[in-house]
């Protein structure tokens, strides 16, 4: 059974505007990691791959393969998803049981490893648990999101380095900006809970990172503006970018799709399962 094991984890859109390094949303685009010979569409990976590093951290030692629906370096949580899949695969292999991936203790262990390797917990929490989460370094809160919204994701050809992007952010922030972000993230969570779209829209207004990052990617800034003007419930720079994502009512993305140019457009659901094993 061991040789046929594989684990997949969803990508994620992190920050969601004001929730810098805290909020993460799992997207229905997945990375899969498995044992043995690589199947069609997959590639054998070496020990330097993020999935292999996470897998070995939890005791794995076999040859791995990986395949992914997620682009690298675009702000959709590629590294977090592959690390979550690799780390969970080590636990599934150890117990020789795919059901381990649904156990709370296993998910807690995997989250801790992935958050450490990532250096921030938002992508890690979303890829492990699915849905909408708020995370700190040692805890994940799953936030109910019952709305039947879809995500419109605009993915340009350019890439962004999260580590490099972080070095360009202010090391110290003004109190007024921190307070504004605290208010916004509270509005966002309250809006999701109550189904109040105006609160959700207000809740993505950020004063800590998004403006600085958008200054380096004018195409993304324009895409964000177009999404805000074409029916988005709320839109934001996904992670460190350059991808832009937004909530839309199902079936109401056509206007945005006609306006947006210079990148690939994907309409996807929110992933509500997190890491799973086969």
Secondary structure, 3 states (H helix, E strand, C coil): CHHHCEEEEEEEEECCCCCCCCEEEEEEEEEEEEECCCCCCCEEECCCCHHHHHHHHCCCCCCEEEEECCCCCCCCCHHHHHHHHHHHHHHHHHHCCHHHHHCHHHHHHHHHHHHHHHCCCHHHHHHHHCCEEEEECCEEEEECCCCCEEEEEEEECCCCCHHHHHHCCCCCCCHHHHHHHHHHHHHHHHHHHHCCHHHHHHCCCCCCCHHHHHHCCHHHHHHHHHHHCCCCCEEEECCCCCCEEEEEECCCCHHHHHHCCCEEEEEECECCCCCEEC
